[in-house]
Amino acid sequence: MDEYSSIYSQPKTPQLKQDGFPGSTEDQQEKILTNKNGEENQKAPPVEVITGESHSTPLTVSIPTFENVQTLPTPMTYTPLSPGNLSMSPIDQSLLNVPKRRSHARLLDDMLSIAQPKQRVVSELVAPADLSPQRIVSLPTVTEESSINDSFDSDNHTRESYLPGSNGLVEKYDDDILQGFLLDCWDQPFLWKKIRPIGTGNFSNVFLYELVDQTNPKLKQVAIKRLKYPEELSNVEQINTSLRYKETLSRLENSLTRELQVLKSLSHPCIVKLLGINNPIFVTSKKPLRDLIKKTPRVLPPCDMIMSYCPAGDLLAAVIARNGGLEPWLIQRIFAELVLAVKYLHGNSVIHRDLKLENVLLKYTFDDINNFKDAPIYYKQNFIELADFGLCKEIDNDEMCTARCGSEDYVSPEILMGVPYDGHLSDTWALGVMLYSLFEDRLPFDPPPNASARQRSRATSHRIARFDWRWYRLSSDENNEGKKIVENTLTRKNQRWSINEIYESPFVKTIVDTLEFS
Ligand SMILES: Nc1ncnc2c1ncn2[C@@H]1O[C@H](COP(=O)(O)OP(=O)(O)OP(=O)(O)O)[C@@H](O)[C@H]1O
């Protein structure tokens, strides 16, 4: 038995009970990646480096060394928790031309070496027995002061705080207190107090903070997204001398400034709001990290984005917490809001590229939403905010992307194949994955329920490349308009629905027509 077989002969996580699944036809299908559009075996084109620089990632990457990796995808080459080890990834590594996001070169190394028992499951919608709200608890650190690896109980450190126009450190606050500035209102600092951690991603830790003293209700509770800096940026010996250090800094900076600039330009009820920042230079400068490091050599100061707070957490966690089984009306409402958010983005020439359940934040619990059903608030108030714009991109309408980024389970076949892709259509593919997952309580390209060991051993990427998914729970539900959206998005790119077509479908349109904020 080879390594894959031994891993996948056991389910990765417990499964929701789902009765009466018909058998899969997967065994009868070809073993090789095949695509009827003839996209198989295409060589990857030069990769669009997500930093905007004109580097190319080599066609084949030796994953364990990560020497040539340019841009880290959220987790394209790993599935958090499922194996917890890159060598166990179901992705065929030889096919991947792995871009590296924010140049977090050590991140995959860390995944190889750090057991992550508390990491959340992304590849399946089912909670492991010891599910914890934290996904990653240990990542590289620059310095204690820089807070890049704030463990959630390290609250006693002091942290440097910068004011605009100053030449460096002007005040020190306890780490529990954050001084921040609202966008375009740099002359009046606000103070927030740390309440508790609320989430963690590969590139940031997120905390709930509450406003000190002031009474502005909109600013009372905020989510502070604190960037994690890669470990190599802490190597003071290499600062200003090593090419790798400079490249890493530059990529991180490009990615960060792009996320901030895009977030700053967006304004939609169903999209998370960037309210402010701990240091305006992150928003006003095109090279904030290099500017800041000049002022305080050897230390990268913390970057804290002040965001609107969504008290009910992310959609994946909420679905897991209630063990799936979301009511159809609730799925329809949440999905309709999501479509509004993506329609707004695409209408403003922005593609998200990391649409997934974890990046949909809930302003209210499912119980709250249920209680609102017969009240005016149900139509006046949005219930979700789309978050995590770390992979977003502003593009021209006909511009094709080449950066292979996204999350493994949500990535479209054309991204997997390494051919230039239309980012709008890859976003709508991901919407199809999300809607399917809400309907079925499983991800569409996971091994089928009751899969044989052989089926389990197949890579998720193989099933994606062959559009190999099917209905189980909804197989006999002929009147569900939402099924049409899934069927017209988890399909070939030349047949795939655009966001406008999804929006016009009765499943979405009948809901948005009732909403006062749409
Ligand atoms: N505004 C918010 N309100 C409430 N919770 C939030 C907010 N922003 C983020 N979170 C929580 O923190 C988690 C991580 O946030 P986010 O996805 O933005 O970080 P990231 O480092 O960019 O993640 P990724 O690894 O997916 O790239 C989210 O999944 C969510 O649970």
Ligand as a Chemical Component Dictionary entry (heavy atoms), coordinates in Angstrom:
data_LIG
# 
_chem_comp.id                   LIG 
_chem_comp.type                 NON-POLYMER 
_chem_comp.pdbx_formal_charge   0 
_chem_comp.three_letter_code    LIG 
# 
loop_
_chem_comp_atom.comp_id 
_chem_comp_atom.atom_id 
_chem_comp_atom.alt_atom_id 
_chem_comp_atom.type_symbol 
_chem_comp_atom.charge 
_chem_comp_atom.model_Cartn_x 
_chem_comp_atom.model_Cartn_y 
_chem_comp_atom.model_Cartn_z 
_chem_comp_atom.pdbx_ordinal 
LIG N1  N1  N 0 -14.144 41.211 10.499 1  
LIG C1  C1  C 0 -14.164 40.026 11.131 2  
LIG N2  N2  N 0 -15.104 39.748 12.045 3  
LIG C2  C2  C 0 -15.126 38.544 12.660 4  
LIG N3  N3  N 0 -14.234 37.557 12.424 5  
LIG C3  C3  C 0 -13.261 37.773 11.513 6  
LIG C4  C4  C 0 -13.172 39.020 10.820 7  
LIG N4  N4  N 0 -12.131 38.956 9.975  8  
LIG C5  C5  C 0 -11.595 37.730 10.120 9  
LIG N5  N5  N 0 -12.260 37.014 11.048 10 
LIG C6  C6  C 0 -11.968 35.641 11.476 11 
LIG O1  O1  O 0 -10.577 35.414 11.305 12 
LIG C7  C7  C 0 -10.345 34.379 10.330 13 
LIG C8  C8  C 0 -9.102  34.725 9.528  14 
LIG O2  O2  O 0 -9.317  35.949 8.846  15 
LIG P1  P1  P 0 -8.816  36.147 7.350  16 
LIG O3  O3  O 0 -9.393  35.055 6.497  17 
LIG O4  O4  O 0 -9.137  37.533 6.931  18 
LIG O5  O5  O 0 -7.250  35.946 7.547  19 
LIG P2  P2  P 0 -6.136  35.461 6.515  20 
LIG O6  O6  O 0 -4.857  35.337 7.264  21 
LIG O7  O7  O 0 -6.136  36.371 5.333  22 
LIG O8  O8  O 0 -6.733  34.035 6.128  23 
LIG P3  P3  P 0 -6.354  33.013 4.979  24 
LIG O9  O9  O 0 -5.465  32.023 5.606  25 
LIG O10 O10 O 0 -7.691  32.423 4.575  26 
LIG O11 O11 O 0 -5.731  33.798 3.860  27 
LIG C9  C9  C 0 -11.641 34.305 9.520  28 
LIG O12 O12 O 0 -11.846 33.035 8.959  29 
LIG C10 C10 C 0 -12.687 34.641 10.574 30 
LIG O13 O13 O 0 -13.003 33.499 11.338 31 
# 
loop_
_chem_comp_bond.comp_id 
_chem_comp_bond.atom_id_1 
_chem_comp_bond.atom_id_2 
_chem_comp_bond.value_order 
_chem_comp_bond.pdbx_ordinal 
LIG N1  C1  SING 1  
LIG C1  N2  SING 2  
LIG C1  C4  DOUB 3  
LIG N2  C2  DOUB 4  
LIG C2  N3  SING 5  
LIG N3  C3  DOUB 6  
LIG C3  C4  SING 7  
LIG C3  N5  SING 8  
LIG C4  N4  SING 9  
LIG N4  C5  DOUB 10 
LIG C5  N5  SING 11 
LIG N5  C6  SING 12 
LIG C6  O1  SING 13 
LIG C6  C10 SING 14 
LIG O1  C7  SING 15 
LIG C7  C8  SING 16 
LIG C7  C9  SING 17 
LIG C8  O2  SING 18 
LIG O2  P1  SING 19 
LIG P1  O3  DOUB 20 
LIG P1  O4  SING 21 
LIG P1  O5  SING 22 
LIG O5  P2  SING 23 
LIG P2  O6  DOUB 24 
LIG P2  O7  SING 25 
LIG P2  O8  SING 26 
LIG O8  P3  SING 27 
LIG P3  O9  DOUB 28 
LIG P3  O10 SING 29 
LIG P3  O11 SING 30 
LIG C9  O12 SING 31 
LIG C9  C10 SING 32 
LIG C10 O13 SING 33 
# 
